[in-house]
Every structure is written in C-alpha cells, then in structure tokens.
C-alpha cells in the first residue's frame, strides 16, 4: 500500500514538473522579441585625396536586368571584379529612367561597406536613354592602382565636340568632328577614359567614337530626352607623356596634372535659382575641399551639371569669385535631365591640386 502511494506521488510530481516546464517554455516563446534596428548606410565622403600617378578608369558594362536599385548593385559588384585589387575612389552614375536618384548613394555605401572597402566619392545625375534597352545606369569609376601607372600624370580634357541647330541632323558627321577635337586636345597622349554625351542614340556614331579610342574606358549616353539641337560632345582623361610645369597647368580647356596628390570631390548639388543659392553650393564645395587639403583656388578641372543652358551663365558668373583668375581650370558644362533632390537646379564636382 505504501509502495503504491509512493508511486502515485512520484507520478504526480513528475506530471507537475513537466507541466511547469511546458508553461515556462510557452511563456518564453510568448515573450516579445526585441526590436531590431537596421544600421543606416554610412554617408559617402564629400572629397578624397588621391595620387594621379596611380589612377586608372573603368566604364561598367550596361545591364538591363531588374530596376534601378538592382542595376546599381550589379554595376558596383561588376566594378569590383574589373578593378582587380585597385581601390575605386570616385564614381559617377549616369541614371536613365524615373528611378529615385537618392537611392544610389545608399546602395553604393552598402556594397562598399559589406566588402569593408573605403567609401568613394560619388556624383549622380539623370540623363536620357542609354544604348542598351532597359538599362537604367551607366557607372564610371576612377580607381587607385597599387603601383604607378601614369608616371608623368594625367590630362583632364574638358568637354568639346560639334553641334547643329536641327535636332534631326545625322550624328556621324558630328562624331567625326568630335574625334578630331579630342585628338587635337590630347596632343598625342593616350586617352584612357572617354565619356560622350549625344543628342540621340546612334549606333554608327557610337561605334566610330569607340573605334577611335579603343583603349579608353568608354560610355556613350543620350543626355536629354527631348533635345532641341543635334550634338556630340565628349570629355576625357589622357595619360600624358611629360610632367606639367609646377605640378599643374591648364590651357585650351585641358588641365595637365602631375602633382603628387589631388583632391577629387563628389557631386555638390545646388538648390533654387538665386545668386545666393549658387554661392552657397560653392561654399559647401569649398568646405569639402578644405577637408581634403585643397581649395577651389587650386581647381584644375570643374564640371557643371545644369538643367538649362541659360542657367549655366549664372553659375559661371558666381564660380569666378571662387576660382583663381590667373589659372582657371578646364571646365565641362553638361546639360542633364535631372539631379538628386526635388528642388535641385544644378550640380558641381571638381578636381583640385592638394596642398599636401
């Protein structure tokens, strides 16, 4: 009898223990999970110090897979495979379509951070159609090699080309004139990067430009959806065969740079239309350059991205107040379809000799 009672008590105790354990598990399961906070992408730098003697250039092949975000990710990953160990320091994304340009910096930051690579500077602008149907981004890169590849420095060739008043005029003759202009500007130096902006996509014109400079990292884009004239205009970088005097020299809208260090900026966007608004954008760009040991007074190459040709004149009037009048930089004025930010009216990026 006693044994039977002990067995019953043991069974009851075991049952109670199992029930308590099950209740504890249920309580633990029902507890609210802690809120996970996603880390925001790191902000890209506004300017960086780079060595012109180690610069190489890439133009990432276009892709039509997915929408803008996917294409930007794929382009950055393709860039990593192209650089083969070189460090990308400056990117430019020429975005087509209606995707949100403000997403591009975040995606670039995420991709570089995942690979624990130093973040580059970035310029983003919206253009017209790209040569590959469905492509929404043409990505260009300036990277730093581990060794010297430009012993005498590089030449930044400001935009130049040919145009005609009729937007339906054929582009091939304009492309041929542009090729002559680029060769004259390069003065025998090897062109290693070439970006051409045209009034419309033309396979024959594109092929002529590509064939004329076969060793260049090359992109060809239609800058505007509805241009009012026909044009082919290109900007380039060349590997020069002799060093520039005093480390930098500019003439004929070509800047020769053999200084040990230069500062390169990302895109600085300006908002609204007043002279004060334009001045504010240049002041912000000046501040960015100061962090990279330079100044607009030492600028050698400046790119102005404008929505209208008329507004460009207002920008030029203000920028002269910040530049060195005795040594003006080469300038590329590029009319684009859009810029990051709803009220953005123009954009700037710059290359300047560092004081380092």
For each residue, the residues with C-beta under 8 A, 3 or more apart:
1: 4 5
2: 5 6
3: 6 7
4: 1 7 8
5: 1 2 8 9
6: 2 3 9 10
7: 3 4 10 11
8: 4 5 11 12
9: 5 6 12 13
10: 6 7 13 14
11: 7 8 14 15
12: 8 9 15 16
13: 9 10 16 17
14: 10 11 17 18
15: 11 12 18 19
16: 12 13 19 20
17: 13 14 20 21
18: 14 15 21 22
19: 15 16 22 23
20: 16 17 23 24
21: 17 18 24 25
22: 18 19 25 26
23: 19 20 26 27
24: 20 21 27 28
25: 21 22 28 29
26: 22 23 29 30
27: 23 24 30 31
28: 24 25 31
29: 25 26
30: 26 27
31: 27 28
32:
33:
34:
35:
36:
37:
38:
39:
40:
41: 105 106 107 109 110 113
42: 109 113 119
43: 105 109
44: 105 108 109 119 120 121 122 266
45: 48 119 120 121 266
46: 121 265 266 268 287 288 291
47: 121 263 264 265 266 288 289 291 292 294
48: 45 89 90 120 121 263 264 292
49: 261 262 263 292 293 354 356
50: 54 55 89 90 142 144 261 262 263 264
51: 54 55 144 260 261 262
52: 55 150 153 154 257 258 259 261 262
53: 148 149 150 151 153 258 260
54: 50 51 144 145 146 147 148 149 150
55: 50 51 52 142 143 144 145 149 150 154 237
56: 83 86 142 143 144 145 149 192
57: 140 141 142 143 192 193 216 217 237
58: 79 82 83 88 140 141 143 217
59: 138 139 140 141 193 195 217 218 219
60: 75 78 79 82 138 139 140 141
61: 78
62: 130 131 132 135 137 138
63: 71 74 75 78 132 135
64: 71 132 133 134 135
65: 70 71 74 134
66: 69 70 71 74
67: 70 71 99 136
68: 71 72 95 97 99 100 103 104 136 137
69: 66 72 73 99 103 107
70: 65 66 67 73 74
71: 63 64 65 66 67 68 74 75 135 136 137
72: 68 69 75 76 93 103 104 107 108 137 139
73: 69 70 76 77 107 111
74: 63 65 66 70 71 77 78
75: 60 63 71 72 78 79 93 137 139
76: 72 73 79 80 107 108 111 112 139
77: 73 74 80 81 111
78: 60 61 63 74 75 81 82
79: 58 60 75 76 82 83 88 91 139 141
80: 76 77 83 88 115
81: 77 78 84
82: 58 60 78 79 141
83: 56 58 79 80 86 87 88 141 143
84: 81
85: 146
86: 56 83 143 144 145 146
87: 83 117 118 143 144
88: 58 79 80 83 91 112 117 120 141 142 143
89: 48 50 118 120 121 142 143 144 264
90: 48 50 120 121 122 123 141 142 264 266
91: 79 88 108 120 121 122 123 139 140 141 142
92: 122 123 124 125 139 140 141 349
93: 72 75 101 104 108 122 123 124 125 137 138 139 140
94: 125 127 130 137 138 139 140 219 221
95: 68 99 101 104 124 125 126 127 136 137
96: 126 127 128 129 130 135 136 137 138 221
97: 68 136
98:
99: 67 68 69 95 103 136
100: 68 103
101: 93 95 104 124 125 126 338 339 340
102: 105 106 340 341
103: 68 69 72 99 100 106 107
104: 68 72 93 95 101 107 108 122 124 137 340
105: 41 43 44 102 108 109 122 124
106: 41 102 103 109 110
107: 41 69 72 73 76 103 104 110 111
108: 44 72 76 91 93 104 105 111 112 119 120 122
109: 41 42 43 44 105 106 112 113 119
110: 41 106 107 113 114
111: 73 76 77 107 108 114 115
112: 76 88 108 109 115 117 118 119 120
113: 41 42 109 110 116 117 119
114: 110 111
115: 80 111 112
116: 113
117: 87 88 112 113
118: 87 89 112
119: 42 44 45 108 109 112 113
120: 44 45 48 88 89 90 91 108 112 141 266
121: 44 45 46 47 48 89 90 91 264 265 266 349
122: 44 90 91 92 93 104 105 108 266 267
123: 90 91 92 93 266 267 303 305 347 349
124: 92 93 95 101 104 105 267 339 340
125: 92 93 94 95 101 267 305 334 336 337 338 339 347
126: 95 96 101 336 337 338 339
127: 94 95 96 130 138 197 221 222 223 224 336 337
128: 96 221 222 223 224 225 227 337
129: 96 201 221 222 225
130: 62 94 96 127 135 136 137 138 201 221 222
131: 62 135 201 203 206 220 221
132: 62 63 64 135
133: 64
134: 64 65
135: 62 63 64 71 96 130 131 132 138
136: 67 68 71 95 96 97 99 130
137: 62 68 71 72 75 93 94 95 96 104 130
138: 59 60 62 93 94 96 127 130 135 219 221
139: 59 60 72 75 76 79 91 92 93 94
140: 57 58 59 60 91 92 93 94 193 195 217 219
141: 57 58 59 60 79 82 83 88 90 91 92 120
142: 50 55 56 57 88 89 90 91 193 264
143: 55 56 57 58 83 86 87 88 89
144: 50 51 54 55 56 86 87 89
145: 54 55 56 86 148 149
146: 54 85 86
147: 54
148: 53 54 145 151
149: 53 54 55 56 145 239
150: 52 53 54 55 153 154 239 240
151: 53 148
152: 239 240 241 242 243 258
153: 52 53 150 240 243 244 256 257 258 259
154: 52 55 150 192 237 238 239 240 256 257
155: 186 189 237 238 239 240 254 255 256 257
156: 235 237 254 255 257 300 301 330 351
157: 160 182 185 186 191 235 236 237 238 253 254 330
158: 235 253 254 255 301 330 331 332
159: 197 233 234 235 253 331 332 333 334
160: 157 178 181 182 185 233 234 235 253
161: 174 177 178 181 196 231 232 233 234
162: 173 174 175 177 178 181 231 232 233
163: 174 199 229 230 231 232 233
164: 169 174 229 230 231
165: 229 230
166: 169 229 230
167: 199 200 227 228 229 230
168: 230
169: 164 166 174 230
170: 173 174 202 230
171: 174 175 198 199 200 202 204 205 230 232
172: 175 176 202 204 205 208
173: 162 170 176 177
174: 161 162 163 164 169 170 171 177 178 205 230 231 232
175: 162 171 172 178 179 198 202 205 206 208 209 232
176: 172 173 179 180 208
177: 161 162 173 174 180 181 232
178: 160 161 162 174 175 181 182 196 209 232 233 234
179: 175 176 182 183 208 209 212
180: 176 177 183 184
181: 160 161 162 177 178 184 185 234
182: 157 160 178 179 185 186 191 194 212 213 234 236
183: 179 180 186 212
184: 180 181 187
185: 157 160 181 182 236 252 253 254
186: 155 157 182 183 189 190 191 236 238
187: 184
188: 241
189: 155 186 238 239 240 241
190: 186 215 238 239
191: 157 182 186 194 213 215 216 236 237 238
192: 56 57 154 215 216 217 237 238 239
193: 57 59 140 142 216 217 218 236 237
194: 182 191 209 213 216 217 218 219 234 235 236
195: 59 140 218 219 220 221 234 235 236
196: 161 178 206 209 218 219 220 221 232 233 234
197: 127 159 221 222 223 231 232 233 234 334
198: 171 175 201 202 205 206 220 221 222 223 231 232 233
199: 163 167 171 222 223 224 227 229 230 231 232
200: 167 171 222 227 230
201: 129 130 131 198 206 220 222
202: 170 171 172 175 198 205 206
203: 131 206 207
204: 171 172 207 208
205: 171 172 174 175 198 202 208 209 220 232
206: 131 175 196 198 201 202 203 209 210 220
207: 203 204 210 211
208: 172 175 176 179 204 205 211 212
209: 175 178 179 194 196 205 206 212 213 218 220 232 234
210: 206 207 213 214 218 220
211: 207 208 214
212: 179 182 183 208 209
213: 182 191 194 209 210 216 218 236
214: 210 211
215: 190 191 192
216: 57 191 192 193 194 213 236
217: 57 58 59 140 192 193 194
218: 59 193 194 195 196 209 210 213
219: 59 94 138 140 194 195 196
220: 131 195 196 198 201 205 206 209 210
221: 94 96 127 128 129 130 131 138 195 196 197 198
222: 127 128 129 130 197 198 199 200 201 225 227
223: 127 128 197 198 199 227 334 335 336 337
224: 127 128 199 227 335 336 337
225: 128 129 222 337
226:
227: 128 167 199 200 222 223 224 230 231
228: 167
229: 163 164 165 166 167 199
230: 163 164 165 166 167 168 169 170 171 174 199 200 227
231: 161 162 163 164 174 197 198 199 227
232: 161 162 163 171 174 175 177 178 196 197 198 199 205 209
233: 159 160 161 162 163 178 196 197 198
234: 159 160 161 178 181 182 194 195 196 197 209
235: 156 157 158 159 160 194 195 303 332 334
236: 157 182 185 186 191 193 194 195 213 216
237: 55 57 154 155 156 157 191 192 193
238: 154 155 157 186 189 190 191 192
239: 149 150 152 154 155 189 190 192
240: 150 152 153 154 155 189 243 244 256 258
241: 152 188 189
242: 152
243: 152 153 240 247 258
244: 153 240 247 248 249 256 257 258 259
245: 249
246: 249
247: 243 244 257 258 259 260 353
248: 244 255 256 257 258 259 298 300 327 353
249: 244 245 246 255 256 327
250: 253 254 255 256 300 327 328 329 330
251: 254
252: 185
253: 157 158 159 160 185 250 330 331
254: 155 156 157 158 185 250 251 330
255: 155 156 158 248 249 250 300 301 329 330 351
256: 153 154 155 240 244 248 249 250
257: 52 153 154 155 156 244 247 248 262 300 351 353
258: 52 53 152 153 240 243 244 247 248
259: 52 153 244 247 248 262 353 354
260: 51 53 247 356
261: 49 50 51 52 293 353 354 356
262: 49 50 51 52 257 259 294 300 351 352 353 354
263: 47 48 49 50 289 292 293 294 350 351 352 353 354
264: 47 48 50 89 90 121 142 292 349 350 351
265: 46 47 121 268 285 288 289 292 348 349 350 351 352
266: 44 45 46 47 90 120 121 122 123 288 349
267: 122 123 124 125 305 340 347 348 349
268: 46 265 281 284 285 288 347 348 349
269: 281 339 340 341 344 346 347
270: 277 278 280 281 344 345 346 347 348
271: 277 281 341 343 344 345
272: 277 343 345
273: 277 311 314 345
274: 277 278
275: 278 279 314 317 318
276: 279 280
277: 270 271 272 273 274 280 281 345
278: 270 274 275 281 282 314 315 318 346
279: 275 276 282 283 318 321
280: 270 276 277 283 284
281: 268 269 270 271 277 278 284 285 346 348
282: 278 279 285 286 296 318 319 321 322 348
283: 279 280 286 287
284: 268 280 281 287 288
285: 265 268 281 282 288 289 296 348 350
286: 282 283 289 290 295 296 322
287: 46 283 284 290 291
288: 46 47 265 266 268 284 285 291 292
289: 47 263 265 285 286 292 294 295 296 350 352
290: 286 287 293 294 295
291: 46 47 287 288
292: 47 48 49 263 264 265 288 289 354
293: 49 261 263 290 354 355 356
294: 47 262 263 289 290 298 352 353 354 355
295: 286 289 290 298 299 352 355
296: 282 285 286 289 299 322 323 350 352
297: 322 323 324
298: 248 294 295 324 352 353 354 355
299: 295 296 302 323 324 329 350 351 352
300: 156 248 250 255 257 262 329 330 351 352 353
301: 156 158 255 329 330 331 332 350 351
302: 299 319 323 329 330 331 332 348 349 350 351
303: 123 235 331 332 333 334 348 349 350
304: 312 315 316 319 331 332 333 334 346 347 348
305: 123 125 267 334 335 336 339 346 347 348
306: 309 311 312 315 333 334 335 336 345 346
307: 311 335 336 337 338 339 345 346
308: 311 312 335
309: 306 312 335
310: 313 314
311: 273 306 307 308 314 315 345 346
312: 304 306 308 309 315 316 333 335 346
313: 310 316 317
314: 273 275 278 310 311 317 318
315: 278 304 306 311 312 318 319 346
316: 304 312 313 319 320
317: 275 313 314 320
318: 275 278 279 282 314 315 321 322
319: 282 302 304 315 316 322 323
320: 316 317 323 325
321: 279 282 318
322: 282 286 296 297 318 319
323: 296 297 299 302 319 320 328 329
324: 297 298 299 327 328
325: 320 328
326:
327: 248 249 250 324
328: 250 323 324 325 331
329: 250 255 299 300 301 302 323 350 351
330: 156 157 158 250 253 254 255 300 301 302
331: 158 159 253 301 302 303 304 328
332: 158 159 235 301 302 303 304
333: 159 303 304 306 312
334: 125 159 197 223 235 303 304 305 306
335: 223 224 305 306 307 308 309 312
336: 125 126 127 223 224 305 306 307 339 347
337: 125 126 127 128 223 224 225 307
338: 101 125 126 307 344
339: 101 124 125 126 269 305 307 336 344 345 346 347
340: 101 102 104 124 267 269 344
341: 102 269 271 344
342:
343: 271 272
344: 269 270 271 338 339 340 341 347
345: 270 271 272 273 277 306 307 311 339
346: 269 270 278 281 304 305 306 307 311 312 315 339
347: 123 125 267 268 269 270 304 305 336 339 344
348: 265 267 268 270 281 282 285 302 303 304 305
349: 92 121 123 264 265 266 267 268 302 303
350: 263 264 265 285 289 296 299 301 302 303 329
351: 156 255 257 262 263 264 265 299 300 301 302 329
352: 262 263 265 289 294 295 296 298 299 300
353: 247 248 257 259 261 262 263 294 298 300
354: 49 259 261 262 263 292 293 294 298
355: 293 294 295 298
356: 49 260 261 293
